[in-house]
Amino acid sequence: MTAIKTISSNGQLELGEEYSDRQVLIDEIKPGVWLLKLGQFIPDSERWLHEPKAKAEIDEAISWAEHHPPQATDLDDLERGS
């Protein structure tokens, strides 16, 4: 799609209602040349979850949980140390 848009006097660019409330990554390739990509923002406090080591550990834990269904815990056995 090619379109000509005008940036408003307050610096806003209207992309269309279908993009409302979406986040956009704007990469300035060189002055006056922009690449826009739709995406999702990852909060800084959750970014560690996407690092390779953490992601591998989480994937391993999920895989284990999928193959080991929950079981009832006998609290008396736990208390006795059995």
Secondary structure, 3 states (H helix, E strand, C coil): CCCCCCCCCCCCCCCCHHHCCCEEEEEEEECCEEEEEEECCCCHHHHHHHCHHHHHHHHHHHHHHHHCCCCCCCHHHHHHCC
